[in-house]
Amino acid sequence: MLDRPVWRTPRVALPAPFPHPARGPVARGGPLARAVWVRAVQSREAILVVMLLGLAALAHGINMFHLPYYENDEGTYMSQAWAVISEGRLAPYSYIYDHAPLGWLQIAAWTLLTGGFHTFGMAENSGRVFMLVLQVASTYLVYRIARVVSASAAAATLAALLFALSPFAIYYHRRVLLDNITTFWMLLAILLLVSNRLSLRRVWLSALALACSILSKEVTVFLIPVLAYFVAARTDRAHRPFAVAGWLAIALVACAQYILLALLKGEFFPYHVLMPLRATGPIGHGLLAALRWHASLLLGGAHDHVSFIDTLKWQAGRGKDGGITNPRSKFWQVTALWCRDDPLLVMGGTACALASVLLIKTQRAVGVLGLATFAFWAFYARGGEVLDFYLVPALPLLALNIAAIVALGLRAAAPGTAMARLLRLGLHGRRALPLLVVTLCVAGGLAGGYTSPRLGFAADPATLWDKPQTDAQQRALAWVERTIPARSKVIIDDYMWVDLHDAAHPYPYAHWYWKVDEDTAIGSSVFHKDWRTIDYIVATPQLRYNVLEERLPIVAAALAHATRMAHFDTDAWAVDIYRVHGASWQRAQRSIVSHKATGRRQRSGGGSLGHQGARHRTHAAPHYWFDVCLSACPRPHHAK
């Protein structure tokens, strides 16, 4: 064994709220009575854990297919998982290394285990069930970490409840986000290191778990120095260099597979960097020139391609502002929203994290939880892009910091301490104190979060369990499958991508609106960079926002020349379906004019074709006959 105690102070084997076997009638019953008592207490705690996990599953699972609305990122990750299974590729479009692929590889494995993408309805529903499984597992990990670090069942219960019942957490934990996957692996890595008896096996497994977290989403890379320090702090001097070096080697080598993937595909270096190496050609100008030319081929310089380095530079430059040094930066704006959405976790958890760091010399594990929390705050404050759901991996750490500080407070009120004498608590008071503290903290947290106006809780605190935000999206998908021909060129929000491509009658030309303008292969080969080639647009608020803010000219031009055919709204996330007045629409209009002219000639008695001619004309009707019908009935269909 390599370990030092997690706590420097003596640990209590069976803390509050359970009475200790060394006191009372159990102490006079001998070893057998004490063993029976310990087993009973363990059974009681097991029941407590099952109840906590059941509560977490209910809070997360009820209405999760209807709220929140299906977000663009959910469709992206589900489509990438579909591409892994159906096409043997990492993405249905060009994989640009925006994220490491392990996250949607796990989603793909989940769909294989559960019978496909449509076992639970829409493809996103299958992903949301996977998020439910991860949420329950993460709640258990939060409980176990708090139980080991604090030696208090009350503190562990508090951490689990704050994490599982946070309205902000439930809202984003339901969505198919890589942040939820990376959170599970991060918590597993921490639990392996805080275990009472640390061994080399646990150290190595912790490194692998953190590598899985990083390869699911890169944000947890900032925890490498924090957990490496914890490995050093928990191992004795004789084993410390080997343990720390081994932990770092396993974590870094596993993460390096992401870079190795880009190198093997010849997509690590930018194409413009490799161009000078190929300038001389394979022959002439000496041996050195030939070697440079062949080196450029090995590094991916044979043709234009996406680049790992280019994507890394793009990610690092997104949303550049002053960060923490600029009062008007995105960091401060989003932090203010986080404080309003979940004040106890964000403000209270951060304050407790600061207290945890100050106690790191005496309470090592508690201090490491505080350092890990501030590692995330450093990432948020760096001066780059900060989105609402970036807080998701930090939520369990904030809950754990609150629980750890509460546990220290309960320990300070233990019998015989100055705090206990000051409070003058009797036996029943000491037993009721942990329950009272947990109740007050949870009630305070819920009162603050479930009254936030931004996510709709001020108007209806039960929004998470009774609002049907996704109904409009589901009905829009059904309308598209029922009404629009499968060979039409359709611009869509990514939430319906898998359902249209993995259907009985797939839509091969249904494409995500970003790719029409940003992906050369799609914009040039499918749509020829011309809005007139587009037949339909499925527009969501997110599509309209991106078209205006990100300047997507082809999609914007198509919207400007379109007529709305259907409208679906549940007062939360409206979906509109437009018929674009492009080439196919113009052909349909000419067909209408031609049919009307032929009818007038027939009614006037000229040019009658007879029965056989009518049959021939019906058989030779234009391919866009359905478009003719729609154009003749342009009134939009409203579905409330």
LUMGUNU-178518 format. One record per residue (C-alpha): z negated, x, y; residue in three letters; residue number from 1. Coordinates in pm, whole numbers, plus 50000, padded with zeros to 5 digits. Layout:
R    up  east north type seq
R     Z     X     Y  ALA NUM
...
END
This chain:
R    up  east north type seq
R 50000 50000 50000  MET   1
R 50089 50115 50350  LEU   2
R 49907 49871 50562  ASP   3
R 49639 49869 50823  ARG   4
R 49461 49542 50904  PRO   5
R 49648 49312 51135  VAL   6
R 49327 49255 51327  TRP   7
R 49096 49535 51431  ARG   8
R 48798 49300 51426  THR   9
R 48653 49176 51094  PRO  10
R 48851 48888 50950  ARG  11
R 48711 48562 50825  VAL  12
R 48849 48460 50488  ALA  13
R 48824 48085 50534  LEU  14
R 48794 48001 50902  PRO  15
R 48747 47677 51090  ALA  16
R 48811 47390 51052  PRO  17
R 48700 47447 50691  PHE  18
R 48326 47528 50630  PRO  19
R 48244 47864 50477  HIS  20
R 48129 47876 50110  PRO  21
R 47849 48118 50188  ALA  22
R 47657 47843 50366  ARG  23
R 47517 47516 50238  GLY  24
R 47489 47379 49883  PRO  25
R 47798 47568 49761  VAL  26
R 47619 47900 49815  ALA  27
R 47345 47792 49573  ARG  28
R 47589 47680 49304  GLY  29
R 47695 48024 49181  GLY  30
R 48041 48181 49139  PRO  31
R 48192 47881 48961  LEU  32
R 48099 47642 49241  ALA  33
R 48236 47882 49499  ARG  34
R 48566 47918 49306  ALA  35
R 48601 47540 49281  VAL  36
R 48526 47509 49651  TRP  37
R 48788 47769 49745  VAL  38
R 49049 47591 49532  ARG  39
R 48959 47259 49700  ALA  40
R 48996 47413 50045  VAL  41
R 49332 47561 49949  GLN  42
R 49444 47221 49824  SER  43
R 49336 47062 50149  ARG  44
R 49534 47319 50346  GLU  45
R 49838 47268 50121  ALA  46
R 49820 46895 50197  ILE  47
R 49795 46980 50568  LEU  48
R 50107 47200 50546  VAL  49
R 50303 46930 50362  VAL  50
R 50206 46676 50628  MET  51
R 50315 46913 50906  LEU  52
R 50650 46977 50740  LEU  53
R 50702 46606 50679  GLY  54
R 50627 46533 51044  LEU  55
R 50872 46804 51151  ALA  56
R 51141 46663 50921  ALA  57
R 51092 46309 51054  LEU  58
R 51089 46413 51420  ALA  59
R 51405 46617 51369  HIS  60
R 51590 46398 51121  GLY  61
R 51556 46044 51258  ILE  62
R 51871 45963 51460  ASN  63
R 51999 46321 51440  MET  64
R 52354 46201 51365  PHE  65
R 52354 46001 51690  HIS  66
R 52177 46227 51941  LEU  67
R 52256 46461 52103  PRO  68
R 52631 46423 52145  TYR  69
R 52856 46656 51947  TYR  70
R 52892 46968 52158  GLU  71
R 53197 47192 52170  ASN  72
R 53016 47485 52008  ASP  73
R 52924 47270 51709  GLU  74
R 53289 47200 51642  GLY  75
R 53373 47567 51687  THR  76
R 53126 47687 51424  TYR  77
R 53221 47411 51181  MET  78
R 53592 47491 51221  SER  79
R 53521 47859 51158  GLN  80
R 53327 47771 50843  ALA  81
R 53621 47552 50738  TRP  82
R 53861 47843 50791  ALA  83
R 53645 48065 50569  VAL  84
R 53665 47818 50279  ILE  85
R 54013 47672 50326  SER  86
R 54210 47968 50459  GLU  87
R 54007 48276 50369  GLY  88
R 53985 48372 50738  ARG  89
R 53695 48414 50977  LEU  90
R 53838 48162 51227  ALA  91
R 54120 47907 51242  PRO  92
R 54255 48090 51546  TYR  93
R 54246 48460 51629  SER  94
R 53899 48597 51557  TYR  95
R 53799 48767 51882  ILE  96
R 53457 48912 51781  TYR  97
R 53270 48688 52022  ASP  98
R 52995 48658 51758  HIS  99
R 52923 48824 51427  ALA 100
R 53043 48595 51145  PRO 101
R 52731 48568 50926  LEU 102
R 52615 48247 51096  GLY 103
R 52917 48036 51001  TRP 104
R 52942 48211 50664  LEU 105
R 52603 48052 50590  GLN 106
R 52735 47716 50712  ILE 107
R 53035 47758 50480  ALA 108
R 52803 47832 50187  ALA 109
R 52599 47522 50274  TRP 110
R 52907 47299 50266  THR 111
R 53000 47438 49925  LEU 112
R 52650 47359 49796  LEU 113
R 52655 47004 49934  THR 114
R 53004 46901 49825  GLY 115
R 53220 46965 50130  GLY 116
R 53237 46899 50501  PHE 117
R 53229 46519 50482  HIS 118
R 52934 46460 50249  THR 119
R 52731 46321 50541  PHE 120
R 53016 46170 50742  GLY 121
R 53170 46378 51018  MET 122
R 53183 46752 50968  ALA 123
R 52918 46812 51234  GLU 124
R 52678 46589 51039  ASN 125
R 52692 46828 50745  SER 126
R 52605 47111 50980  GLY 127
R 52320 46909 51130  ARG 128
R 52166 46854 50788  VAL 129
R 52173 47232 50745  PHE 130
R 51995 47262 51081  MET 131
R 51731 47016 50952  LEU 132
R 51667 47238 50649  VAL 133
R 51636 47543 50873  LEU 134
R 51405 47358 51111  GLN 135
R 51162 47261 50835  VAL 136
R 51173 47615 50694  ALA 137
R 51117 47765 51040  SER 138
R 50819 47534 51097  THR 139
R 50665 47662 50775  TYR 140
R 50725 48023 50883  LEU 141
R 50563 47954 51221  VAL 142
R 50259 47811 51044  TYR 143
R 50233 48108 50807  ARG 144
R 50268 48367 51085  ILE 145
R 50002 48197 51295  ALA 146
R 49775 48155 50991  ARG 147
R 49791 48524 50904  VAL 148
R 49770 48658 51257  VAL 149
R 49494 48428 51381  SER 150
R 49305 48362 51057  ALA 151
R 49267 48004 51180  SER 152
R 49412 47692 51022  ALA 153
R 49358 47510 51351  ALA 154
R 49561 47766 51547  ALA 155
R 49835 47762 51283  ALA 156
R 49851 47382 51303  THR 157
R 49876 47403 51681  LEU 158
R 50167 47649 51663  ALA 159
R 50354 47437 51409  ALA 160
R 50308 47116 51607  LEU 161
R 50413 47270 51939  LEU 162
R 50724 47412 51777  PHE 163
R 50818 47106 51573  ALA 164
R 50748 46833 51830  LEU 165
R 50877 46997 52148  SER 166
R 51139 46756 52291  PRO 167
R 51351 47043 52419  PHE 168
R 51333 47209 52077  ALA 169
R 51426 46893 51885  ILE 170
R 51722 46832 52118  TYR 171
R 51874 47174 52051  TYR 172
R 51747 47226 51695  HIS 173
R 51956 46929 51587  ARG 174
R 52277 47089 51707  ARG 175
R 52484 47322 51491  VAL 176
R 52401 47638 51685  LEU 177
R 52388 47998 51573  LEU 178
R 52060 48024 51765  ASP 179
R 51888 47803 51507  ASN 180
R 52012 48021 51222  ILE 181
R 51907 48345 51391  THR 182
R 51561 48197 51461  THR 183
R 51491 48140 51092  PHE 184
R 51579 48499 50996  TRP 185
R 51382 48638 51291  MET 186
R 51068 48450 51185  LEU 187
R 51109 48568 50826  LEU 188
R 51133 48930 50945  ALA 189
R 50810 48890 51146  ILE 190
R 50622 48717 50863  LEU 191
R 50703 48998 50621  LEU 192
R 50551 49251 50862  LEU 193
R 50234 49060 50948  VAL 194
R 50143 48997 50583  SER 195
R 49790 49098 50485  ASN 196
R 49906 49360 50235  ARG 197
R 50208 49547 50368  LEU 198
R 50421 49739 50118  SER 199
R 50745 49931 50139  LEU 200
R 50925 49640 49975  ARG 201
R 50814 49408 50255  ARG 202
R 50919 49664 50515  VAL 203
R 51268 49691 50366  TRP 204
R 51302 49313 50330  LEU 205
R 51192 49269 50690  SER 206
R 51469 49504 50803  ALA 207
R 51725 49307 50603  LEU 208
R 51597 48977 50745  ALA 209
R 51625 49106 51102  LEU 210
R 51977 49234 51028  ALA 211
R 52069 48885 50903  CYS 212
R 51927 48744 51225  SER 213
R 52132 48983 51439  ILE 214
R 52450 48920 51240  LEU 215
R 52394 48545 51281  SER 216
R 52367 48587 51658  LYS 217
R 52328 48916 51836  GLU 218
R 52051 48811 52076  VAL 219
R 51771 48927 51841  THR 220
R 51895 49286 51860  VAL 221
R 51640 49325 52141  PHE 222
R 51361 49290 51883  LEU 223
R 51452 49614 51703  ILE 224
R 51227 49841 51916  PRO 225
R 50943 49587 51911  VAL 226
R 50937 49546 51533  LEU 227
R 50994 49918 51476  ALA 228
R 50680 49979 51682  TYR 229
R 50495 49723 51471  PHE 230
R 50601 49897 51150  VAL 231
R 50464 50223 51292  ALA 232
R 50142 50055 51399  ALA 233
R 50080 49891 51062  ARG 234
R 50145 50191 50838  THR 235
R 49909 50484 50791  ASP 236
R 49996 50827 50924  ARG 237
R 50111 50966 50589  ALA 238
R 50372 50697 50530  HIS 239
R 50464 50621 50891  ARG 240
R 50775 50842 50935  PRO 241
R 50927 50727 50606  PHE 242
R 50852 50360 50669  ALA 243
R 50983 50356 51027  VAL 244
R 51293 50563 50946  ALA 245
R 51370 50348 50643  GLY 246
R 51323 50025 50836  TRP 247
R 51551 50141 51118  LEU 248
R 51812 50276 50877  ALA 249
R 51837 49952 50679  ILE 250
R 51848 49732 50991  ALA 251
R 52104 49946 51175  LEU 252
R 52329 50014 50876  VAL 253
R 52339 49642 50792  ALA 254
R 52424 49554 51152  CYS 255
R 52691 49826 51159  ALA 256
R 52897 49623 50911  GLN 257
R 53008 49416 51210  TYR 258
R 53154 49727 51375  ILE 259
R 53296 49846 51044  LEU 260
R 53481 49515 51008  LEU 261
R 53655 49572 51341  ALA 262
R 53740 49932 51250  LEU 263
R 53887 49838 50914  LEU 264
R 54100 49567 51072  LYS 265
R 54221 49808 51339  GLY 266
R 54070 49591 51611  GLU 267
R 53787 49804 51743  PHE 268
R 53971 49989 52023  PHE 269
R 54176 49813 52291  PRO 270
R 54551 49831 52246  TYR 271
R 54607 49982 52592  HIS 272
R 54377 50272 52502  VAL 273
R 54585 50354 52194  LEU 274
R 54922 50326 52368  MET 275
R 54922 50688 52504  PRO 276
R 54869 50820 52151  LEU 277
R 55195 50657 52042  ARG 278
R 55404 50766 52335  ALA 279
R 55565 51066 52161  THR 280
R 55668 50890 51837  GLY 281
R 55618 51012 51478  PRO 282
R 55850 51311 51510  ILE 283
R 55917 51567 51778  GLY 284
R 55686 51736 52026  HIS 285
R 55501 51924 51756  GLY 286
R 55241 51862 51488  LEU 287
R 54971 51754 51734  LEU 288
R 55187 51473 51869  ALA 289
R 55264 51352 51518  ALA 290
R 54893 51352 51431  LEU 291
R 54815 51155 51744  ARG 292
R 55083 50900 51659  TRP 293
R 54954 50850 51304  HIS 294
R 54595 50832 51434  ALA 295
R 54698 50551 51668  SER 296
R 54839 50359 51370  LEU 297
R 54516 50402 51173  LEU 298
R 54309 50282 51470  LEU 299
R 54523 49971 51519  GLY 300
R 54776 50080 51777  GLY 301
R 55084 49951 51597  ALA 302
R 55082 49615 51777  HIS 303
R 54894 49425 52043  ASP 304
R 54565 49282 51915  HIS 305
R 54220 49157 52005  VAL 306
R 53957 49425 52049  SER 307
R 53588 49451 51970  PHE 308
R 53534 49668 52277  ILE 309
R 53724 49431 52504  ASP 310
R 53518 49135 52382  THR 311
R 53196 49335 52425  LEU 312
R 53292 49415 52784  LYS 313
R 53381 49050 52844  TRP 314
R 53049 48929 52703  GLN 315
R 52856 49183 52911  ALA 316
R 53037 49074 53227  GLY 317
R 52998 48697 53186  ARG 318
R 52817 48525 53470  GLY 319
R 52726 48846 53648  LYS 320
R 52474 48784 53926  ASP 321
R 52156 48952 54038  GLY 322
R 51947 48823 53748  GLY 323
R 51577 48845 53819  ILE 324
R 51638 49023 54150  THR 325
R 51848 48738 54292  ASN 326
R 51652 48420 54376  PRO 327
R 51973 48214 54348  ARG 328
R 52084 48359 54014  SER 329
R 52155 48154 53704  LYS 330
R 51840 48301 53549  PHE 331
R 51610 48138 53803  TRP 332
R 51802 47811 53800  GLN 333
R 51788 47777 53421  VAL 334
R 51426 47895 53408  THR 335
R 51331 47618 53651  ALA 336
R 51502 47366 53422  LEU 337
R 51321 47508 53118  TRP 338
R 50986 47477 53297  CYS 339
R 51058 47114 53373  ARG 340
R 51182 47033 53021  ASP 341
R 50889 47189 52833  ASP 342
R 50621 47313 53074  PRO 343
R 50354 47394 52816  LEU 344
R 50572 47611 52595  LEU 345
R 50761 47786 52875  VAL 346
R 50489 47840 53133  MET 347
R 50185 47827 52907  GLY 348
R 50352 48030 52633  GLY 349
R 50465 48298 52877  THR 350
R 50119 48325 53031  ALA 351
R 49968 48358 52683  CYS 352
R 50232 48621 52597  ALA 353
R 50115 48824 52895  LEU 354
R 49756 48795 52773  ALA 355
R 49871 48897 52425  SER 356
R 50033 49215 52556  VAL 357
R 49716 49306 52744  LEU 358
R 49521 49274 52416  LEU 359
R 49759 49489 52210  ILE 360
R 49509 49774 52160  LYS 361
R 49257 49553 51986  THR 362
R 49482 49277 51851  GLN 363
R 49796 49456 51737  ARG 364
R 49986 49165 51583  ALA 365
R 49905 48936 51876  VAL 366
R 50031 49201 52115  GLY 367
R 50356 49239 51920  VAL 368
R 50419 48864 51952  LEU 369
R 50380 48903 52328  GLY 370
R 50619 49201 52336  LEU 371
R 50877 49008 52134  ALA 372
R 50854 48719 52380  THR 373
R 50911 48947 52678  PHE 374
R 51204 49109 52498  ALA 375
R 51376 48771 52520  PHE 376
R 51276 48729 52885  TRP 377
R 51428 49070 52957  ALA 378
R 51752 48948 52801  PHE 379
R 51750 48631 53010  TYR 380
R 51677 48824 53332  ALA 381
R 51945 49091 53280  ARG 382
R 52183 48932 53530  GLY 383
R 52439 48775 53296  GLY 384
R 52524 48435 53148  GLU 385
R 52221 48218 53072  VAL 386
R 52275 47881 52902  LEU 387
R 52023 47609 52821  ASP 388
R 52005 47677 52448  PHE 389
R 51943 48051 52493  TYR 390
R 51573 47963 52493  LEU 391
R 51585 47842 52131  VAL 392
R 51492 48175 51957  PRO 393
R 51203 48227 52200  ALA 394
R 51045 47884 52137  LEU 395
R 50856 47978 51816  PRO 396
R 50728 48297 51980  LEU 397
R 50599 48101 52279  LEU 398
R 50420 47861 52043  ALA 399
R 50274 48152 51844  LEU 400
R 50140 48316 52159  ASN 401
R 49962 47996 52262  ILE 402
R 49814 47961 51914  ALA 403
R 49698 48325 51906  ALA 404
R 49517 48299 52239  ILE 405
R 49361 47967 52138  VAL 406
R 49240 48130 51814  ALA 407
R 49075 48410 52013  LEU 408
R 48907 48146 52228  GLY 409
R 48779 47963 51920  LEU 410
R 48653 48289 51776  ARG 411
R 48467 48357 52101  ALA 412
R 48290 48022 52055  ALA 413
R 48179 48107 51699  ALA 414
R 47806 48072 51617  PRO 415
R 47591 48348 51762  GLY 416
R 47828 48437 52047  THR 417
R 47752 48411 52416  ALA 418
R 48011 48133 52450  MET 419
R 47844 47931 52176  ALA 420
R 47507 47964 52347  ARG 421
R 47662 47863 52677  LEU 422
R 47830 47554 52530  LEU 423
R 47524 47468 52319  ARG 424
R 47737 47326 52041  LEU 425
R 47569 47188 51734  GLY 426
R 47711 47196 51382  LEU 427
R 47927 46888 51434  HIS 428
R 48037 47012 51775  GLY 429
R 48152 47345 51632  ARG 430
R 48349 47166 51362  ARG 431
R 48507 46924 51608  ALA 432
R 48597 47190 51865  LEU 433
R 48918 47317 51691  PRO 434
R 49043 46962 51641  LEU 435
R 48972 46879 52003  LEU 436
R 49153 47189 52130  VAL 437
R 49459 47125 51911  VAL 438
R 49472 46760 52018  THR 439
R 49448 46843 52389  LEU 440
R 49714 47117 52370  CYS 441
R 49962 46906 52174  VAL 442
R 49902 46599 52389  ALA 443
R 49946 46806 52706  GLY 444
R 50266 46960 52576  GLY 445
R 50413 46628 52472  LEU 446
R 50316 46460 52797  ALA 447
R 50496 46726 52998  GLY 448
R 50811 46744 52783  GLY 449
R 50863 46376 52709  TYR 450
R 50858 46283 53077  THR 451
R 51131 46527 53182  SER 452
R 51416 46342 53360  PRO 453
R 51695 46589 53277  ARG 454
R 51735 46504 52908  LEU 455
R 51668 46134 52962  GLY 456
R 51301 46128 52859  PHE 457
R 51174 45994 53192  ALA 458
R 51365 45669 53144  ALA 459
R 51298 45647 52770  ASP 460
R 51051 45884 52601  PRO 461
R 51192 45774 52263  ALA 462
R 51546 45881 52355  THR 463
R 51562 46126 52064  LEU 464
R 51517 45846 51811  TRP 465
R 51694 45541 51955  ASP 466
R 51995 45649 52167  LYS 467
R 52348 45649 52011  PRO 468
R 52515 45927 52211  GLN 469
R 52767 46022 51942  THR 470
R 52892 45670 51871  ASP 471
R 53173 45697 52127  ALA 472
R 53289 46026 51973  GLN 473
R 53287 45878 51623  GLN 474
R 53486 45572 51734  ARG 475
R 53734 45790 51922  ALA 476
R 53796 45991 51606  LEU 477
R 53851 45673 51405  ALA 478
R 54096 45546 51671  TRP 479
R 54295 45871 51661  VAL 480
R 54320 45864 51280  GLU 481
R 54419 45497 51282  ARG 482
R 54664 45505 51570  THR 483
R 54819 45845 51648  ILE 484
R 55091 45981 51414  PRO 485
R 54979 46285 51214  ALA 486
R 55269 46502 51339  ARG 487
R 55184 46449 51706  SER 488
R 55082 46739 51924  LYS 489
R 54730 46651 52031  VAL 490
R 54494 46839 52261  ILE 491
R 54137 46778 52143  ILE 492
R 53776 46865 52202  ASP 493
R 53663 47093 51922  ASP 494
R 53412 46841 51784  TYR 495
R 53689 46658 51593  MET 496
R 53884 46967 51481  TRP 497
R 53764 46979 51119  VAL 498
R 53788 46601 51071  ASP 499
R 54152 46602 51182  LEU 500
R 54257 46913 50990  HIS 501
R 54060 46836 50673  ASP 502
R 54176 46475 50646  ALA 503
R 54383 46295 50382  ALA 504
R 54669 46301 50634  HIS 505
R 54593 46616 50837  PRO 506
R 54696 46676 51196  TYR 507
R 54844 47028 51190  PRO 508
R 54927 47017 51562  TYR 509
R 54584 46905 51683  ALA 510
R 54448 47202 51880  HIS 511
R 54140 47286 52081  TRP 512
R 54219 47268 52452  TYR 513
R 54095 47623 52522  TRP 514
R 54353 47770 52285  LYS 515
R 54646 47598 52455  VAL 516
R 54601 47818 52762  ASP 517
R 54403 48114 52626  GLU 518
R 54554 48185 52282  ASP 519
R 54908 48323 52308  THR 520
R 54993 48230 51949  ALA 521
R 54916 47863 52013  ILE 522
R 55029 47834 52373  GLY 523
R 55366 48001 52309  SER 524
R 55463 47910 51955  SER 525
R 55331 47552 51939  VAL 526
R 55342 47428 52298  PHE 527
R 55590 47679 52448  HIS 528
R 55366 47702 52756  LYS 529
R 55500 47365 52870  ASP 530
R 55285 47057 52923  TRP 531
R 55583 46836 52835  ARG 532
R 55548 46932 52468  THR 533
R 55202 46768 52451  ILE 534
R 55188 46413 52316  ASP 535
R 54822 46311 52348  TYR 536
R 54496 46439 52497  ILE 537
R 54148 46348 52373  VAL 538
R 53942 46410 52686  ALA 539
R 53565 46453 52704  THR 540
R 53348 46540 53008  PRO 541
R 53336 46898 52883  GLN 542
R 53716 46920 52866  LEU 543
R 53751 46790 53222  ARG 544
R 53484 47029 53350  TYR 545
R 53646 47332 53186  ASN 546
R 53991 47233 53310  VAL 547
R 53863 47224 53668  LEU 548
R 53625 47521 53657  GLU 549
R 53817 47759 53428  GLU 550
R 54166 47670 53556  ARG 551
R 54354 47577 53240  LEU 552
R 54695 47502 53395  PRO 553
R 54882 47362 53095  ILE 554
R 54609 47112 53003  VAL 555
R 54556 47025 53371  ALA 556
R 54927 46950 53417  ALA 557
R 54933 46735 53105  ALA 558
R 54633 46534 53228  LEU 559
R 54803 46485 53563  ALA 560
R 55105 46329 53387  HIS 561
R 54921 46106 53140  ALA 562
R 54826 45741 53098  THR 563
R 54496 45639 52945  ARG 564
R 54538 45450 52619  MET 565
R 54177 45409 52502  ALA 566
R 53828 45450 52642  HIS 567
R 53505 45486 52446  PHE 568
R 53164 45511 52610  ASP 569
R 52799 45478 52512  THR 570
R 52669 45553 52864  ASP 571
R 52617 45917 52767  ALA 572
R 52934 46099 52660  TRP 573
R 53259 45914 52730  ALA 574
R 53582 45990 52543  VAL 575
R 53925 45898 52683  ASP 576
R 54254 45920 52494  ILE 577
R 54566 45978 52703  TYR 578
R 54938 45949 52630  ARG 579
R 55116 46236 52805  VAL 580
R 55445 46159 52978  HIS 581
R 55613 46452 52812  GLY 582
R 55934 46499 52619  ALA 583
R 55851 46255 52340  SER 584
R 55734 45993 52589  TRP 585
R 56057 46028 52786  GLN 586
R 56260 45985 52468  ARG 587
R 56056 45674 52392  ALA 588
R 56127 45536 52740  GLN 589
R 56500 45597 52698  ARG 590
R 56482 45418 52362  SER 591
R 56319 45118 52527  ILE 592
R 56592 45104 52793  VAL 593
R 56861 45141 52527  SER 594
R 56712 44864 52310  HIS 595
R 56684 44629 52608  LYS 596
R 57048 44696 52706  ALA 597
R 57166 44634 52348  THR 598
R 56972 44309 52337  GLY 599
R 57127 44188 52662  ARG 600
R 57477 44265 52529  ARG 601
R 57406 44076 52206  GLN 602
R 57270 43775 52392  ARG 603
R 57579 43770 52615  SER 604
R 57802 43758 52301  GLY 605
R 57957 44103 52342  GLY 606
R 57941 44382 52092  GLY 607
R 57763 44185 51819  SER 608
R 57718 44398 51512  LEU 609
R 57655 44119 51265  GLY 610
R 57397 44122 50987  HIS 611
R 57499 44460 50839  GLN 612
R 57508 44625 51182  GLY 613
R 57159 44494 51261  ALA 614
R 57027 44634 50935  ARG 615
R 57184 44972 51015  HIS 616
R 57040 44974 51366  ARG 617
R 56689 44895 51238  THR 618
R 56708 45171 50982  HIS 619
R 56824 45421 51246  ALA 620
R 56541 45338 51488  ALA 621
R 56405 45646 51671  PRO 622
R 56137 45862 51511  HIS 623
R 55905 45774 51800  TYR 624
R 55908 45399 51733  TRP 625
R 55528 45399 51745  PHE 626
R 55544 45559 52089  ASP 627
R 55781 45285 52200  VAL 628
R 55525 45023 52095  CYS 629
R 55244 45202 52278  LEU 630
R 55453 45246 52590  SER 631
R 55539 44877 52588  ALA 632
R 55167 44792 52578  CYS 633
R 55009 45037 52823  PRO 634
R 54682 44853 52884  ARG 635
R 54386 45074 52778  PRO 636
R 54152 44964 52506  HIS 637
R 53786 44969 52608  HIS 638
R 53520 45017 52347  ALA 639
R 53171 44992 52481  LYS 640
END
